[in-house]
């Protein structure tokens, strides 16, 4: 994608304006856009081929139809191929899918539950998709309700060495990935391969995170991963903050949330992101510009959990959603999007993953080399990074992302 100088100046002005507006109030309490069958709030009306997921219990589908809506939050359609799951949900239920703030972070999702606990309107989320550490945080806060679906007994006991579900059914892991370096090679001819490369002066004003490290799980995990490569450990994330302090002091860090548009335009040509999001960008850009994905070592493996809000206005539609994402169809949608589904190994053993999809998956050795923190380690690292980002790094990233 190319833009002329005038268009680029307009883009920068719009970015500045957007930052100013988002700083005026918390995203979590913003009123939702009107719901529609066109994935309200996502900007996606078509392009995904939905199909009925027959494994969902018929009584749940009937109850969901009576509720008439599902409200989700922080799930962009291009995040791990969520758009296909949106289409499958609508084909299965025929009800409206209302998407709140697709660019919200995990912390914003829990805040949205609390802010709307007495609200039965379209701004109250039914489902959340949050980083692993936010699973137990939500349980402790009373943000989730229990649901042990038809899939529960089929889940593997662990993924990346960590439990795949809450023992009381409060949340389950849906998918996971590994932190990578994504580079627009039309702008950056010599793509960085590892963490230390990012400090090279040739990358001045080019390195960005995929979210605000004060609230975005993806950004927090990037800082955490950097710690492992700079003298830190799963029990010591401080070197990650110190690394980003150096990156910022060198002028290489860009305090702008990287998205596919800013990557393509060259405003943030180097991004630290989950491998499935990098792959999604690469697929959507289709070589214009070319995207290179490099796996730094060491790196961190991160899982995302899904849970039903304790105050969900549409609990039956939320249960249908949980059934769909854990069906072969839902898991395959994530796998096609570059993520590793929690049931991927079982599906591969049953030959339920087509050969053309298998060929796109990362080398299993790469994923198995990722370090997976425990909940306690993630919780401690999250507290350190979110609390110490401004005092250590000294620059704000002015919006949130998942």
C-alpha positions as CSV (number, residue, x, y, z in Angstrom):
1,X,0.0,0.0,0.0
2,X,1.4,3.4,-1.0
3,X,0.2,6.9,-0.1
4,X,1.2,10.3,-1.4
5,X,2.6,13.1,0.8
6,X,-0.7,14.9,1.1
7,X,-2.5,11.7,2.1
8,X,0.2,10.9,4.7
9,X,-0.1,14.4,6.3
10,X,-3.9,13.9,6.5
11,X,-3.3,10.4,8.1
12,X,-1.0,11.9,10.7
13,X,-3.5,14.6,11.6
14,X,-6.2,12.0,12.0
15,X,-4.0,9.9,14.2
16,X,-3.3,12.9,16.4
17,X,-7.0,13.7,16.6
18,X,-7.8,10.1,17.5
19,X,-5.3,10.1,20.3
20,X,-6.7,13.3,21.7
21,X,-10.2,12.0,21.6
22,X,-9.4,8.6,23.2
23,X,-7.6,10.4,26.0
24,X,-10.8,12.2,27.0
25,X,-12.5,9.2,28.7
26,X,-12.3,5.5,29.4
27,X,-13.0,3.3,26.4
28,X,-14.6,0.6,28.6
29,X,-17.6,2.8,29.4
30,X,-18.2,4.2,25.9
31,X,-21.7,3.5,24.6
32,X,-21.7,0.7,22.1
33,X,-22.5,1.2,18.4
34,X,-25.9,0.0,17.2
35,X,-26.0,-3.7,16.8
36,X,-26.6,-5.3,13.4
37,X,-26.1,-8.5,11.5
38,X,-23.0,-6.8,9.9
39,X,-20.8,-7.3,12.9
40,X,-21.5,-3.8,14.3
41,X,-18.4,-1.9,15.3
42,X,-16.0,-4.1,13.4
43,X,-16.3,-2.5,10.0
44,X,-16.8,-5.9,8.4
45,X,-20.0,-6.6,6.6
46,X,-19.0,-9.5,4.4
47,X,-16.1,-11.5,3.2
48,X,-16.4,-14.5,5.5
49,X,-18.3,-17.6,4.6
50,X,-20.3,-18.6,7.7
51,X,-21.7,-22.0,8.2
52,X,-24.0,-23.6,10.8
53,X,-22.1,-25.3,13.6
54,X,-24.2,-28.4,14.1
55,X,-22.5,-29.5,17.3
56,X,-24.1,-26.7,19.3
57,X,-27.0,-28.0,21.5
58,X,-30.3,-27.2,19.9
59,X,-31.9,-25.9,23.1
60,X,-29.1,-23.4,23.5
61,X,-29.6,-22.1,20.0
62,X,-33.3,-21.7,20.7
63,X,-32.7,-19.8,23.9
64,X,-30.2,-17.6,22.2
65,X,-32.6,-16.8,19.4
66,X,-35.0,-15.6,22.1
67,X,-32.3,-13.3,23.5
68,X,-31.7,-11.8,20.1
69,X,-28.1,-10.5,20.5
70,X,-24.5,-11.3,21.6
71,X,-22.3,-8.5,22.7
72,X,-18.5,-9.1,22.4
73,X,-15.6,-6.8,23.1
74,X,-12.0,-6.4,22.0
75,X,-12.2,-8.9,19.2
76,X,-11.3,-7.4,15.8
77,X,-12.3,-9.6,12.9
78,X,-8.7,-9.8,11.7
79,X,-7.4,-11.0,15.1
80,X,-6.7,-14.7,14.6
81,X,-9.4,-14.8,12.0
82,X,-12.2,-13.9,14.4
83,X,-14.3,-12.7,11.4
84,X,-14.9,-16.3,10.4
85,X,-16.1,-17.2,13.9
86,X,-18.4,-14.1,13.7
87,X,-19.9,-15.5,10.5
88,X,-20.3,-19.0,11.9
89,X,-22.1,-17.6,15.0
90,X,-24.6,-15.7,12.9
91,X,-25.2,-18.6,10.5
92,X,-25.8,-20.9,13.6
93,X,-28.1,-18.5,15.5
94,X,-29.4,-15.8,13.1
95,X,-29.1,-13.2,15.9
96,X,-27.3,-9.9,15.9
97,X,-23.6,-9.7,16.8
98,X,-22.7,-6.5,18.6
99,X,-19.0,-5.7,18.8
100,X,-17.8,-3.2,21.4
101,X,-14.4,-1.4,21.0
102,X,-12.5,-3.9,18.9
103,X,-9.2,-2.2,19.9
104,X,-9.8,-2.4,23.7
105,X,-7.2,-4.2,25.9
106,X,-7.7,-7.0,28.4
107,X,-7.9,-4.6,31.4
108,X,-10.5,-2.6,29.5
109,X,-12.6,-5.7,29.0
110,X,-12.8,-6.4,32.8
111,X,-13.5,-2.7,33.4
112,X,-16.4,-2.9,30.9
113,X,-17.9,-5.8,32.9
114,X,-17.7,-3.9,36.1
115,X,-18.9,-0.6,34.6
116,X,-22.0,-2.2,33.1
117,X,-22.9,-4.8,35.8
118,X,-26.4,-3.4,36.2
119,X,-26.9,-2.6,32.5
120,X,-28.9,-4.8,30.2
121,X,-28.3,-2.6,27.2
122,X,-25.9,-3.1,24.2
123,X,-22.9,-1.7,26.0
124,X,-22.7,-4.5,28.5
125,X,-20.3,-7.3,27.2
126,X,-21.5,-10.9,27.3
127,X,-18.1,-12.5,26.5
128,X,-14.5,-11.5,27.1
129,X,-11.3,-12.6,25.4
130,X,-8.4,-11.8,27.7
131,X,-4.8,-12.7,28.3
132,X,-4.1,-15.7,30.6
133,X,-3.3,-13.7,33.7
134,X,-6.6,-11.8,33.4
135,X,-8.5,-15.2,33.7
136,X,-7.8,-15.6,37.4
137,X,-8.0,-11.9,38.0
138,X,-11.6,-11.9,36.7
139,X,-12.4,-15.0,38.8
140,X,-11.1,-13.2,41.9
141,X,-13.1,-10.1,41.1
142,X,-16.3,-12.1,40.5
143,X,-16.4,-10.9,36.9
144,X,-17.3,-14.3,35.3
145,X,-20.0,-17.0,35.5
146,X,-19.4,-20.7,35.3
147,X,-20.1,-22.7,32.2
148,X,-18.9,-26.2,31.5
149,X,-19.9,-26.8,27.9
150,X,-20.1,-30.0,25.9
151,X,-16.4,-29.6,25.0
152,X,-15.1,-29.4,28.6
153,X,-14.2,-33.1,29.0
154,X,-12.4,-33.1,25.6
155,X,-10.0,-30.3,26.4
156,X,-6.3,-31.2,27.0
157,X,-5.3,-30.9,30.7
158,X,-2.5,-28.4,29.8
159,X,-1.4,-26.1,27.0
160,X,2.1,-24.7,27.0
161,X,2.5,-26.4,30.3
162,X,-0.3,-24.4,31.9
163,X,-3.9,-25.5,32.8
164,X,-6.4,-25.1,29.9
165,X,-9.4,-24.2,32.1
166,X,-10.5,-23.0,35.4
167,X,-11.5,-26.0,37.6
168,X,-14.9,-24.4,38.2
169,X,-15.6,-23.6,34.6
170,X,-15.1,-19.9,34.9
171,X,-12.8,-19.7,31.8
172,X,-11.1,-21.8,29.2
173,X,-8.1,-21.3,26.9
174,X,-9.2,-20.9,23.3
175,X,-5.9,-20.3,21.5
176,X,-2.3,-19.3,22.0
177,X,0.8,-18.0,20.1
178,X,4.3,-16.8,20.3
179,X,5.8,-13.3,20.3
180,X,7.5,-12.4,17.0
181,X,9.0,-9.4,15.2
182,X,6.9,-8.3,12.2
183,X,8.6,-6.1,9.6
184,X,7.5,-4.2,6.5
185,X,10.5,-5.0,4.3
186,X,9.6,-2.4,1.7
187,X,10.6,0.2,4.3
188,X,13.1,-1.8,6.3
189,X,15.5,-3.6,4.0
190,X,17.4,-5.4,6.7
191,X,14.7,-6.8,9.0
192,X,15.7,-7.3,12.7
193,X,16.0,-10.9,13.7
194,X,16.4,-10.8,17.4
195,X,15.9,-8.5,20.5
196,X,19.3,-7.0,20.5
197,X,18.9,-6.0,16.8
198,X,16.1,-3.6,17.7
199,X,18.6,-1.3,19.4
200,X,20.5,-0.8,16.1
201,X,20.5,2.9,15.0
202,X,19.3,1.9,11.6
203,X,15.8,1.3,13.2
204,X,15.4,4.8,14.5
205,X,11.7,5.7,14.7
206,X,10.6,2.3,13.5
207,X,9.8,-0.1,16.4
208,X,6.3,-0.1,17.9
209,X,4.1,-2.2,20.2
210,X,0.7,-3.6,19.3
211,X,-0.9,-1.9,22.3
212,X,-0.6,0.2,25.4
213,X,1.7,-1.7,27.9
214,X,-0.3,-0.3,30.7
215,X,-3.4,-2.2,29.7
216,X,-2.8,-4.4,26.6
217,X,-1.9,-8.0,27.2
218,X,-0.1,-8.3,23.9
219,X,2.1,-5.3,24.7
220,X,2.7,-6.5,28.2
221,X,3.9,-9.8,26.9
222,X,6.2,-8.2,24.4
223,X,7.9,-6.3,27.3
224,X,8.0,-9.6,29.3
225,X,9.6,-11.5,26.4
226,X,12.2,-8.8,26.0
227,X,13.1,-9.3,29.7
228,X,14.0,-13.0,29.0
229,X,16.5,-11.9,26.4
230,X,18.1,-9.2,28.5
231,X,19.1,-10.9,31.8
232,X,15.6,-11.3,33.2
233,X,13.5,-14.3,33.9
234,X,9.9,-15.4,34.3
235,X,10.3,-14.2,37.9
236,X,12.0,-10.9,36.9
237,X,10.4,-8.7,34.2
238,X,12.3,-5.5,35.1
239,X,15.0,-6.0,32.4
240,X,12.1,-5.8,29.9
241,X,11.2,-2.3,31.1
242,X,14.9,-1.4,31.1
243,X,15.3,-2.7,27.5
244,X,12.4,-0.5,26.3
245,X,13.9,2.5,28.2
246,X,17.1,2.0,26.1
247,X,15.0,1.5,22.9
248,X,13.2,4.8,23.6
249,X,16.4,6.7,24.6
250,X,17.9,5.5,21.3
251,X,15.0,7.0,19.4
252,X,14.0,3.6,17.9
253,X,10.7,3.2,19.9
254,X,7.6,4.8,18.3
255,X,4.9,5.5,21.0
256,X,2.1,4.7,18.5
257,X,0.0,1.5,18.5
258,X,1.0,-0.5,15.5
259,X,-1.8,-1.8,13.3
260,X,-1.9,-3.2,9.8
261,X,-2.5,0.3,8.4
262,X,0.4,1.9,10.2
263,X,2.7,-1.0,9.3
264,X,1.8,-0.8,5.6
265,X,2.2,3.0,5.5
266,X,5.6,2.8,7.2
267,X,4.6,4.8,10.3
268,X,5.4,1.7,12.4
269,X,7.3,-0.6,10.1
270,X,8.5,-2.9,12.8
271,X,6.0,-4.4,15.3
272,X,6.2,-6.8,18.2
273,X,3.1,-9.0,18.0
274,X,1.7,-12.4,18.4
275,X,2.6,-14.6,15.5
276,X,-1.0,-15.1,14.4
277,X,-1.6,-11.3,14.2
278,X,1.6,-10.9,12.2
279,X,0.5,-13.7,9.9
280,X,-2.9,-12.1,9.5
281,X,-1.3,-8.8,8.5
282,X,0.9,-10.6,6.0
283,X,-2.1,-12.4,4.5
284,X,-4.3,-9.3,4.3
285,X,-1.5,-7.2,2.7
286,X,-0.7,-10.0,0.2
287,X,2.8,-8.7,-0.6
288,X,1.9,-5.0,-0.9
289,X,4.0,-4.3,1.1
290,X,5.9,-7.5,1.8
291,X,6.0,-8.6,5.4
292,X,8.7,-10.6,7.1
293,X,8.0,-12.5,10.3
294,X,11.0,-13.4,12.5
295,X,11.0,-15.5,15.7
296,X,13.3,-14.0,18.3
297,X,14.9,-16.3,20.9
298,X,14.1,-16.5,23.7
299,X,10.4,-15.7,23.3
300,X,7.2,-16.0,25.3
301,X,4.2,-18.2,24.5
302,X,0.9,-16.5,25.4
303,X,-2.6,-18.0,25.7
304,X,-5.9,-16.2,25.6
305,X,-8.9,-17.3,27.7
306,X,-12.6,-16.7,27.0
307,X,-15.2,-16.3,29.7
308,X,-18.9,-15.3,30.1
309,X,-19.6,-12.1,32.1
310,X,-21.2,-12.7,35.5
311,X,-23.7,-10.0,34.4
312,X,-24.2,-11.1,30.8
313,X,-27.5,-9.7,29.4
314,X,-27.5,-12.6,26.9
315,X,-26.1,-15.6,28.7
316,X,-27.5,-18.2,26.4
317,X,-26.0,-16.6,23.3
318,X,-22.7,-16.4,25.3
319,X,-22.9,-20.2,25.9
320,X,-23.5,-20.8,22.2
321,X,-20.4,-18.7,21.5
322,X,-18.4,-20.8,23.9
323,X,-19.6,-24.0,22.1
324,X,-18.7,-22.6,18.7
325,X,-15.2,-21.5,19.5
326,X,-14.5,-24.9,21.0
327,X,-16.0,-26.8,18.1
328,X,-13.8,-28.2,15.3
329,X,-15.1,-25.4,13.1
330,X,-14.3,-22.6,15.6
331,X,-10.8,-24.1,16.4
332,X,-10.1,-24.4,12.7
333,X,-11.0,-20.8,12.1
334,X,-8.4,-19.7,14.6
335,X,-5.8,-22.2,13.2
336,X,-6.4,-20.7,9.7
337,X,-5.7,-17.3,11.3
338,X,-2.3,-18.5,12.4
339,X,-3.2,-19.1,16.1
340,X,-2.7,-22.5,17.8
341,X,-6.1,-23.7,18.9
342,X,-6.3,-25.4,22.3
343,X,-7.6,-28.6,20.6
344,X,-5.2,-28.4,17.6
345,X,-3.2,-31.5,18.5
346,X,-6.3,-33.6,18.9
347,X,-7.7,-32.3,15.6
348,X,-4.5,-33.0,13.8
349,X,-4.5,-36.6,15.2
350,X,-8.1,-37.0,13.9
351,X,-7.1,-35.5,10.5
352,X,-9.6,-32.7,11.1
353,X,-7.2,-30.0,9.9
354,X,-6.9,-29.8,6.1
355,X,-3.5,-30.3,4.5
356,X,-3.4,-26.8,3.0
357,X,-4.0,-25.3,6.5
358,X,-1.4,-27.6,8.1
359,X,1.2,-26.2,5.7
360,X,0.7,-22.7,7.0
361,X,1.3,-23.5,10.7
362,X,4.6,-22.5,12.4
363,X,7.2,-25.1,12.9
364,X,6.1,-27.1,16.1
365,X,9.7,-26.8,17.3
366,X,9.4,-23.0,17.3
367,X,6.2,-23.1,19.4
368,X,7.6,-25.7,21.8
369,X,10.6,-23.5,22.4
370,X,8.5,-20.7,23.8
371,X,8.6,-20.1,27.5
372,X,5.2,-20.2,29.2
373,X,4.8,-18.3,32.5
374,X,2.4,-19.5,35.3
375,X,-0.5,-17.4,36.4
376,X,1.5,-16.3,39.4
377,X,4.4,-15.2,37.3
378,X,2.1,-13.5,34.7
379,X,0.3,-11.7,37.5
380,X,3.5,-10.4,39.0
381,X,5.0,-9.4,35.7
382,X,1.8,-7.7,34.6
383,X,1.7,-5.6,37.8
384,X,5.4,-4.7,37.4
385,X,5.1,-3.7,33.8
386,X,1.8,-1.8,33.9
387,X,2.9,0.0,37.1
388,X,6.5,0.7,36.0
389,X,6.1,1.5,32.3
390,X,5.8,5.3,32.7
391,X,8.3,5.7,35.5
392,X,10.9,3.5,33.7
393,X,10.4,4.0,30.0
394,X,9.1,7.5,30.3
395,X,6.7,7.7,27.4
396,X,3.0,7.0,27.1
397,X,1.4,4.9,24.3
398,X,-1.9,6.8,24.0
399,X,-4.5,4.1,23.2
400,X,-5.3,0.5,24.2
401,X,-5.3,-2.6,22.1
402,X,-6.1,-6.3,22.9
